[in-house]
Amino acid sequence: MLDRFPSWVLPLLALLGSPLISLAETSSETSAPLSLDSPCASPERRQFDFWIGDWRVELPDGSLAGTNRITPTLDGCGLEEHWMGARGMTGRSFNYFDPSDQQWHQTWIDSRGGALLLAGRFDAGEMRLSGATRTATGAEVINRITWTPQGPDLVRQVWETSTDRGTTWSVVFDGRYNRVRS
C-alpha cells in the first residue's frame, strides 16, 4: 500500500513517527466487523458501548437539552460523539480505552471553543471521567462526568465541577438520554 504514496511521503511519515506509518500501511477497508482477535475486542473496550446510539437528551424538568449520536469508530477502537444542543451549540468527542493506563479517555471540543480532556474508569455500573480545566483568571476547575445506564434505552449523564480540589461539587448538567428508535 505504501507504493501508492508519492516518494516524499515516506520520509515525512518517518519524521512524524511510526504510528503514522502503521496507519498508512493499513487497509482502507474499515467496515469489516470487529473480530474476536482484534486488539479492540477486549471486554474493557466494550464498557462504554451502552452509550452507542441515537439519543434525545432531556433536562430533569423534561425540556429538550439536545440530541446526541454516539457511534463506534476506527474498527471499534473508539466511540465518536456528535452533540447538537437545543440552543445551537454543537460538540464532538472521541472516547477510547487505553490499555497502557487501564483508563478511558475523552477528548471533547465544542462550537463555543470549549475543550475537555478527561480520563477515568468504568466501575460499579458507571463510567466516570474527570479532568481539570482553567478559568480565564487561571483558577483550576475539576470536571467530573458520570454516565449511568438505567436500562437499555436510558442513560443518565451528570456533569459536576469543583473549584476547591474536589471538596465540594456543583452540578453543571444533568441529562437523561432517551434512545431514539428508527
Buried (B, 14 or more C-beta within 10 A) or exposed (E): EEEEEEEEBBEEBEEEEEEBBEEBEEEEEEEEEBEEEBEBBEEBBBBBEBBBBBBBBBBEEEEEBBBBBBEBBEBBBBBBBBBBBEEEEEBEBBBBBEEEEEBBBBBBBBEEEEEBBBEBBBEEEBBBBBBEBEEEEEEEBBBBBBBBBEEEEBBBBBBBBBBEEEEEBEEEEBBBBEBEEE
